[in-house]
Amino acid sequence: VSAPSLDLLRTRALARRLEAVLNVSDARAAARRTLPKALFEYVDGGAEDELTLARNERAFHDLTFRPRMGLINAEPKLGTTVLGTPVSMPVLTAPCGGMRLVHPDGDMGVARAAAAAGTIPVVPAAAGVSLEEVAARVPAGPRWFQLYRFHDPKLMAGLVERAQAAGYQAMVMTMDTVVPGNREQDRRNGFSYNMRINARSAVRQAPRLARHPAWLSRFVRDGMPFELANIAGPDGQRMALPAMSRMAADSQSPTWDDVEWVRDRFHGPVVVKGILTADDARRAVNAGAVAVIVSNHGGRQLDGAPATIDVLPEIVAAVGPDVAVLLDSGVRRGNDVLKALAQGARAVLIGRAAAWGLAIGGQAGVERMLDIMRAQILRSMRLMGLTDVCELNAAWVERSR
Ligand SMILES: Cc1cc2nc3c(=O)[nH]c(=O)nc-3n(C[C@H](O)[C@H](O)[C@H](O)COP(=O)(O)O)c2cc1C
């Protein structure tokens, strides 16, 4: 079989596999088969007893819709604007580190899929490809950059300047990673801060990795990219994910002064991610944020943190209509998106849903996840009698008894 037809066969097989994936939970199951256990659990897992992880999803289930009949015939509108930028649907991709380990398409694949879907990717600092490369190779369109607080102001200032120069429109400052969350299964799996990832440890892991031949061959062909493309250590060398997390843990916690510091350097909107109380939302706005992301990091940081959909209404009420409130953590269905918007969110972000899509099909897998979300939102809007996502408000949902 000649090379081009082999490619064609592969593309067709992938398309068939993706067609069989009907929802996010199918994608998760397929990702579990595709990825080595440690990597699947790195993406999937939450902190400690995973109470917040479970609560994130359950809290969406506890809301029910108040549908209306006999109202519409036309195709509902699900486009909206976020910070003035039009998006084709109210779903952005969340910043997730380590995505190039999941699939060689990595951060590029997520960003390209988001662009293809007409929405905004939030590109993580902990990306496997440089922020400039993403900017150069993703079709023109809006994109945001996510920043952590690093110990080294030079590193932070450099990232802010580079993101500015590369045309990222907004800077997302993550506040909930004072220390890394206690994800015990990562430690059990050796996916931890002391992990030595190099060719030798890869050889040692070989028997386990061999159970996932498709992933392994892609990973090896990609040159086993453990390094983070944006982050250089004190020695000037690019760092690997665990080393970066350790460095972040060694540095001072992010404070509101850091948000002001970013606001003074970045010529564009600053968004604060990781807000869970009305007070903090107000503080974020006072420090210069024009939008906040209500997030518990997908249950990966403080176990026992509340579900984001539960605290969303008090945060929306606290900041008022001029501040955009976004939400992530636990969004698995189009219905979750509609519930978040009904509770006052401008849009949501998906983390794991995109990562599982990436695991099973690279960029095409993320596109499939976004297509599924879009189709689910549209169908539910018709069933609810809703013509435009912008009409959603608290009258459309109630807490189930
Ligand atoms: C594998 C993984 C890596 C993540 N890395 C980052 C990161 O580098 N920066 C960040 O702000 N959030 C990070 N997050 C959190 C996501 O941005 C987002 O808040 C979370 O995934 C939302 O929950 P969901 O996965 O239930 O959609 C990560 C999440 C996952 C699953």
Ligand as a Chemical Component Dictionary entry (heavy atoms), coordinates in Angstrom:
data_LIG
# 
_chem_comp.id                   LIG 
_chem_comp.type                 NON-POLYMER 
_chem_comp.pdbx_formal_charge   0 
_chem_comp.three_letter_code    LIG 
# 
loop_
_chem_comp_atom.comp_id 
_chem_comp_atom.atom_id 
_chem_comp_atom.alt_atom_id 
_chem_comp_atom.type_symbol 
_chem_comp_atom.charge 
_chem_comp_atom.model_Cartn_x 
_chem_comp_atom.model_Cartn_y 
_chem_comp_atom.model_Cartn_z 
_chem_comp_atom.pdbx_ordinal 
LIG C1  C1  C 0 -4.752  17.750 32.589 1  
LIG C2  C2  C 0 -5.104  19.131 33.071 2  
LIG C3  C3  C 0 -4.129  20.129 33.116 3  
LIG C4  C4  C 0 -4.462  21.418 33.535 4  
LIG N1  N1  N 0 -3.502  22.393 33.510 5  
LIG C5  C5  C 0 -3.860  23.681 33.797 6  
LIG C6  C6  C 0 -2.923  24.744 33.628 7  
LIG O1  O1  O 0 -1.788  24.535 33.204 8  
LIG N2  N2  N 0 -3.340  26.000 33.956 9  
LIG C7  C7  C 0 -4.605  26.273 34.420 10 
LIG O2  O2  O 0 -4.935  27.417 34.708 11 
LIG N3  N3  N 0 -5.507  25.270 34.573 12 
LIG C8  C8  C 0 -5.171  24.003 34.261 13 
LIG N4  N4  N 0 -6.109  23.001 34.369 14 
LIG C9  C9  C 0 -7.486  23.338 34.785 15 
LIG C10 C10 C 0 -8.348  23.686 33.572 16 
LIG O3  O3  O 0 -7.960  24.909 33.004 17 
LIG C11 C11 C 0 -9.836  23.795 33.959 18 
LIG O4  O4  O 0 -9.971  24.691 35.032 19 
LIG C12 C12 C 0 -10.453 22.462 34.355 20 
LIG O5  O5  O 0 -9.954  21.419 33.553 21 
LIG C13 C13 C 0 -11.968 22.554 34.200 22 
LIG O6  O6  O 0 -12.588 21.396 34.622 23 
LIG P1  P1  P 0 -13.044 20.194 33.650 24 
LIG O7  O7  O 0 -11.787 19.436 33.348 25 
LIG O8  O8  O 0 -13.986 19.450 34.491 26 
LIG O9  O9  O 0 -13.630 20.812 32.406 27 
LIG C14 C14 C 0 -5.793  21.696 33.961 28 
LIG C15 C15 C 0 -6.757  20.693 33.923 29 
LIG C16 C16 C 0 -6.440  19.434 33.469 30 
LIG C17 C17 C 0 -7.519  18.378 33.414 31 
# 
loop_
_chem_comp_bond.comp_id 
_chem_comp_bond.atom_id_1 
_chem_comp_bond.atom_id_2 
_chem_comp_bond.value_order 
_chem_comp_bond.pdbx_ordinal 
LIG C1  C2  SING 1  
LIG C2  C3  SING 2  
LIG C2  C16 DOUB 3  
LIG C3  C4  DOUB 4  
LIG C4  N1  SING 5  
LIG C4  C14 SING 6  
LIG N1  C5  DOUB 7  
LIG C5  C6  SING 8  
LIG C5  C8  SING 9  
LIG C6  O1  DOUB 10 
LIG C6  N2  SING 11 
LIG N2  C7  SING 12 
LIG C7  O2  DOUB 13 
LIG C7  N3  SING 14 
LIG N3  C8  DOUB 15 
LIG C8  N4  SING 16 
LIG N4  C9  SING 17 
LIG N4  C14 SING 18 
LIG C9  C10 SING 19 
LIG C10 O3  SING 20 
LIG C10 C11 SING 21 
LIG C11 O4  SING 22 
LIG C11 C12 SING 23 
LIG C12 O5  SING 24 
LIG C12 C13 SING 25 
LIG C13 O6  SING 26 
LIG O6  P1  SING 27 
LIG P1  O7  DOUB 28 
LIG P1  O8  SING 29 
LIG P1  O9  SING 30 
LIG C14 C15 DOUB 31 
LIG C15 C16 SING 32 
LIG C16 C17 SING 33 
# 
